Amino acid sequence: MYLAIYDENKKHITNIDNATFDLTRRVYDADGFSAVGQSVENINDAKYLILCDKTGKYMYSCFVDNIT
């Protein structure tokens, strides 16, 4: 799995390989998603991400709320 990180203008910033994540899908409330990975790029301007499998197939996407 990897995370594709994008800024507010839909410009690709970087991919984060070998990311681990925790996804809780809810029916009547907002989903919960957290991920852990490392990037050498500055991703402080990230606004949304796309979770992809190793072949690049879309799995999940969400807005970025907090990066530490």
N, C-alpha and C positions, 0 to 999 in steps of 0.2 A: 504494500500500500504506500501511496505517497500523497502529499498535500500540494496542490497547485495554489499559490498565493497571488492575489491580484489587488491592485489599488482601486481607488474610487472611480478612475477613468477606464476601468477594465483592462488595464495594462498589466501584463504578467510580470511579477517581481521575481519569483523563484519557485523551484520545486523543493520540497522537503522529503527526502527519501527515508525509507525505513521508519516512518512515523507510527507511533502507537496511539490508539484513540479509545475513547469511551463514548458510546452513543446510546442515549435513551430516547426512544421515539414515544411520543404521547399522542393520544387522539384528540383530547379537548384542551390541551395546554401546549406551551412551547416545548420543543424538543430540548434535550440537554446534550451538549457535545463538548468534549475536551480532548485535546491532542498534545502529544509530547514529541518533539523532534529537535534537530539542530540545523541551523542555517548559518552560512558565512555571510550572507547578504543581510542588509538592514531591512527588516520587515515591519518597522514601526508604522509605516503608512498603509499597512494591509487593511482592507475593508471587507473582503470576503475570501473564502477558500473553497476549493473543490477537492473532495476526497476521491481518489481514483485507485483502481486496482493496479497490479503491476503491468497490465497490458494497456493502461490508459483509459479503461472503461469507467464512466461516471458511476459513483456509488452514492454520494451525498454532497450537499453544498450548504453553506451557511454564512452569515455575516460574522466578522471577527469583532469580538467585544473587548478582549483583554489579552495582551501579549506580554509575557514576562520572560 
